[in-house]
């Protein structure tokens, strides 16, 4: 990451490996880890973390919802400044399954494939030399197997991932 920073390389390494991949590594089940991380390490899959919803970093200020539906969940909301979100094959989406925006509890992480019905991606601005996207989720149907970690405990996954991300950005 020091070398990436030295040459100002705009690539999806940070978003794929550190952010979204870090969430899978931190809390994914064995099937998710094997399938996703194997594809990432072979260069076959790009990931992005869809977390932010406002202009300022506030990881618990999540209004995107995931309501229980037949056989899974229905996702609705908007994510902004998703680093490399426009080129990702899959997103780790942070959504609220309970509580209110700003609450630490009630966040759940979901794996969503690009091209899923109800997902709309638009390229946003270049942020700190990185490409970012805005992503809208409208009635996106997800199976229960899309959950990463435990329902409602997403902050326990995000906190260490974001801590590592800050250290890596410093190296960059």
Secondary structure, DSSP 8 states (H G I E B T S, - for coil): -HHHHHTT---THIIIIIIIHHHHHHH--HHHIIIIIHHHHTTS--EEEE---SSS--TT----EEEEETTEEEEEEEEEEEETTTT-SEEEEEEESSS-TT-STTEEEEEEETT-TTEEEEEEEEETTEEEEEEEEEEEEEEGGGEESSTTBHHHHHHHHHHHHHHHHHH-
